[in-house]
Amino acid sequence: MITLNQYRDKWLGEKFDEVIGFYPREFYCLDNFSSFKVKHRHYLYSSLEEAYQANKFLDSAHPEIAEMIKQSSSAHEAQKIAFANRDKQVSDWDEIKLAMMEVLLRFKLEQNPYVAKKLLETLDYQIVEDSPKDSYWGWGENRDGQNMLGTLWMKLREEIRKNHHMHLNTKPFEMISSGEKQIEYRLNDEKRQQLRVGDTISFTKLPDKNESLDVIITDLQKYRTLLEMYEATFNQYLCKYYKRPDEIINTHYTDEEVEQHGCLAIRIKKL
């Protein structure tokens, strides 16, 4: 199992009952209150939360409330304004709010590449808005809520994730299939430069091409030479089969290819 760090300071995750930490958590950008701007209907909002709250009133009989939200000083204030005027929001808000949230999340992804990057880094884990107060958008006080915001993020993650195809000889294919091999070594050529953490790879077994397996990319590390790559990953994998990194013989790539493209260590997890 791969463990994703929720807290950037690991000690804080262990001692959370002893300190108050306010540095953002690793995937804070998925939160609607995070300060990633969203342009919607020709207006640039400071956060998705402000855009969401304003849309409750843009097409209502009280568009001036949307203007108040646009001029608010924070996402928190925008939410307070909307809550105080909920009797004036569009009448069908409960029917359209889920679709509106998805629209705004798509804009946030498209307009903020960092958010897309972090979304893919959640790999295939369940995404939860761990709010103890909201059992519709989050999981609520008893952690059994609908988690609709997390569900939307997972839907969008599947849409932006790319699947790549590669071939493997029998032995490495079987080693990956059994879980013994979790690093794939490749030339960092044009094809491999398209890989991203969170993308998937479908490996096809050679020579018959009658068997395949899917993995997810958990990390990518670039190196200038094969030896540099082998030395960096030796204790994590290669030490099982070799005494020293310089014993490994390259039979796949020419020196010219390595010099031109460099090398790539692809960390993977079987799906």
C-alpha positions in Angstrom: 0.0 0.0 0.0 1.3 3.5 -0.8 0.8 6.1 1.9 0.0 9.6 0.8 1.2 12.3 3.3 -1.8 14.3 4.4 0.3 16.7 6.4 3.5 18.2 4.9 5.2 17.9 8.3 4.9 14.2 9.2 5.4 14.9 12.8 2.3 17.1 12.9 0.2 14.1 11.6 1.5 12.1 14.6 1.2 14.8 17.2 -1.9 16.6 16.0 -3.4 16.6 19.5 -0.5 18.6 20.9 -0.1 21.5 18.5 -2.2 23.8 16.3 -0.8 23.6 12.7 -2.1 26.0 10.0 0.2 25.2 7.1 -2.0 23.9 4.2 -2.4 20.1 3.9 -1.0 18.4 0.8 -4.2 18.4 -1.2 -5.6 21.7 0.1 -6.1 23.0 -3.5 -9.1 20.6 -3.9 -11.0 22.6 -1.2 -13.4 25.2 -2.5 -12.0 27.8 -0.1 -8.5 27.5 -1.5 -7.3 30.6 -3.3 -7.3 29.4 -6.9 -9.1 31.8 -9.1 -12.0 30.7 -11.2 -13.3 32.8 -14.2 -17.0 32.1 -14.8 -19.5 34.2 -16.8 -16.9 36.9 -17.5 -16.0 37.4 -13.9 -12.8 36.3 -12.2 -13.6 35.0 -8.7 -10.9 34.7 -6.0 -12.0 31.1 -5.2 -14.5 28.5 -6.4 -16.5 29.0 -3.2 -17.2 32.7 -4.1 -18.2 31.6 -7.7 -20.5 28.9 -6.3 -22.2 31.3 -3.8 -22.6 34.1 -6.4 -24.4 31.7 -8.8 -27.2 31.3 -6.3 -28.2 34.8 -7.1 -27.0 35.8 -10.6 -30.2 34.7 -12.2 -32.5 35.4 -9.3 -34.6 38.5 -8.6 -31.8 39.8 -6.4 -28.6 39.9 -8.5 -27.3 42.6 -6.2 -26.5 39.9 -3.7 -24.3 38.3 -6.3 -22.5 41.6 -6.6 -22.1 41.8 -2.8 -20.5 38.3 -2.9 -18.2 39.4 -5.7 -17.0 42.3 -3.5 -16.6 40.2 -0.4 -13.2 40.0 1.2 -13.0 36.2 1.5 -14.6 33.0 0.6 -15.8 32.8 4.2 -17.6 36.2 3.9 -19.1 35.1 0.6 -20.6 32.1 2.2 -22.0 34.1 5.1 -23.6 36.6 2.7 -25.2 33.7 0.7 -26.4 31.9 3.9 -28.0 35.1 5.2 -29.9 35.6 2.0 -30.9 32.0 1.2 -34.5 33.0 0.9 -33.6 35.1 -2.1 -31.6 32.6 -4.1 -33.0 31.0 -7.3 -35.9 28.7 -6.5 -34.5 25.6 -8.1 -31.0 25.8 -6.5 -31.3 22.5 -4.8 -32.0 20.9 -8.2 -29.1 22.5 -10.1 -26.4 22.9 -7.4 -24.7 19.6 -8.2 -24.4 20.4 -11.9 -23.2 23.9 -11.1 -20.5 22.6 -8.8 -19.3 20.2 -11.5 -19.2 23.1 -14.0 -17.1 25.2 -11.6 -14.8 22.4 -10.7 -14.1 21.9 -14.4 -13.3 25.6 -14.8 -11.0 25.4 -11.8 -9.1 22.4 -13.3 -8.8 24.0 -16.7 -7.7 27.3 -15.4 -5.2 26.0 -12.8 -2.7 23.4 -14.0 -1.4 22.9 -10.4 -4.8 21.7 -9.3 -4.9 19.2 -12.1 -1.4 18.0 -11.1 -2.4 17.5 -7.5 -5.6 15.8 -8.5 -3.7 13.2 -10.4 -1.3 12.7 -7.5 -4.2 11.3 -5.5 -3.7 8.2 -7.6 -6.6 5.8 -7.2 -7.4 6.7 -3.6 -10.9 7.7 -2.5 -11.2 11.5 -2.3 -13.2 12.8 0.7 -14.2 16.2 1.8 -13.6 15.4 5.4 -16.0 18.0 6.8 -17.6 17.1 10.1 -20.4 19.6 9.4 -21.6 18.9 5.8 -23.0 15.4 5.1 -24.0 16.4 1.5 -20.7 17.8 0.0 -18.6 16.0 2.6 -18.8 12.9 4.8 -20.4 14.7 7.8 -20.1 14.2 11.5 -20.4 10.4 11.4 -18.3 9.9 8.3 -21.2 8.3 6.4 -22.4 11.3 4.4 -22.8 11.5 0.6 -19.4 13.2 -0.1 -20.6 14.7 -3.3 -17.7 17.0 -3.7 -15.2 14.2 -3.3 -17.3 12.1 -5.8 -17.1 14.9 -8.4 -13.3 15.2 -8.0 -12.9 11.5 -8.5 -15.1 11.7 -11.6 -13.0 14.5 -13.1 -9.8 12.6 -12.1 -10.8 9.7 -14.3 -11.5 12.1 -17.2 -8.1 13.8 -17.1 -6.1 10.7 -16.4 -4.3 9.4 -19.5 -3.6 5.7 -20.2 -0.3 4.8 -21.9 0.6 1.6 -23.6 4.0 -0.2 -23.3 5.4 -3.7 -24.0 7.3 -5.9 -21.6 9.2 -9.1 -21.9 7.9 -12.1 -20.0 10.1 -11.9 -16.9 9.6 -8.2 -16.0 5.9 -8.6 -16.9 5.5 -11.4 -14.4 7.5 -9.6 -11.7 5.2 -6.6 -12.0 2.2 -8.8 -12.0 3.3 -10.5 -8.7 4.2 -7.2 -7.1 7.9 -8.0 -6.9 8.9 -5.2 -9.4 7.6 -1.7 -8.6 10.1 0.4 -10.7 10.2 0.3 -14.5 13.4 1.8 -16.1 13.0 3.5 -19.4 14.7 5.9 -21.7 13.1 9.4 -21.2 12.3 9.8 -24.9 9.4 11.7 -26.4 6.8 9.0 -25.5 7.9 8.8 -21.9 7.9 12.5 -21.5 4.1 12.4 -21.8 3.8 10.4 -18.6 2.4 12.1 -15.4 2.0 10.9 -11.9 -1.5 9.5 -11.6 -1.6 8.3 -15.2 -2.0 4.6 -15.9 0.0 2.3 -18.1 -1.2 -0.9 -19.8 1.7 -3.3 -20.2 1.4 -6.0 -22.9 3.3 -9.2 -22.4 5.8 -10.2 -25.2 6.2 -12.0 -27.4 2.6 -13.3 -27.8 0.8 -10.1 -26.8 -2.1 -12.2 -25.3 -1.9 -10.8 -21.8 -1.9 -7.4 -20.3 -1.9 -5.7 -16.9 -2.6 -2.2 -15.7 -0.6 -0.1 -13.3 -0.8 3.5 -12.0 2.2 5.8 -11.9 3.1 6.9 -8.4 6.3 8.7 -9.0 8.6 9.8 -11.8 12.4 10.5 -11.4 14.6 11.7 -14.2 18.3 10.9 -14.5 21.1 11.9 -16.8 22.7 8.4 -17.1 21.7 4.8 -16.5 24.3 4.4 -13.7 23.0 7.5 -11.9 19.5 6.0 -12.1 20.6 2.6 -10.9 22.6 4.1 -8.0 19.6 6.2 -6.9 17.2 3.3 -6.8 19.7 0.5 -5.9 18.6 0.0 -2.3 14.9 0.1 -3.1 14.9 -2.6 -5.7 18.0 -3.6 -7.6 20.0 -4.7 -4.5 17.9 -7.9 -4.6 19.6 -9.0 -7.8 23.0 -7.2 -7.9 25.8 -6.6 -5.5 26.7 -3.2 -7.0 25.0 -0.7 -9.4 27.9 -0.8 -11.9 27.3 -4.6 -12.4 24.1 -3.9 -14.3 24.5 -4.4 -18.0 22.5 -2.2 -20.4 21.2 -4.2 -23.4 18.4 -1.9 -24.4 19.7 1.6 -25.2 22.8 2.9 -27.0 25.1 5.5 -25.3 23.9 8.0 -27.9 20.2 7.5 -27.0 21.0 7.9 -23.3 23.0 11.0 -23.9 20.2 12.5 -26.0 17.2 11.7 -23.8 18.4 10.8 -20.4 16.7 8.1 -18.3 13.4 7.7 -16.3 12.6 5.6 -13.2 8.8 5.0 -13.3 7.4 3.9 -9.9 4.2 2.0 -10.3 1.5 0.2 -8.4 -0.6 -2.6 -9.8 -4.3 -1.8 -10.2 
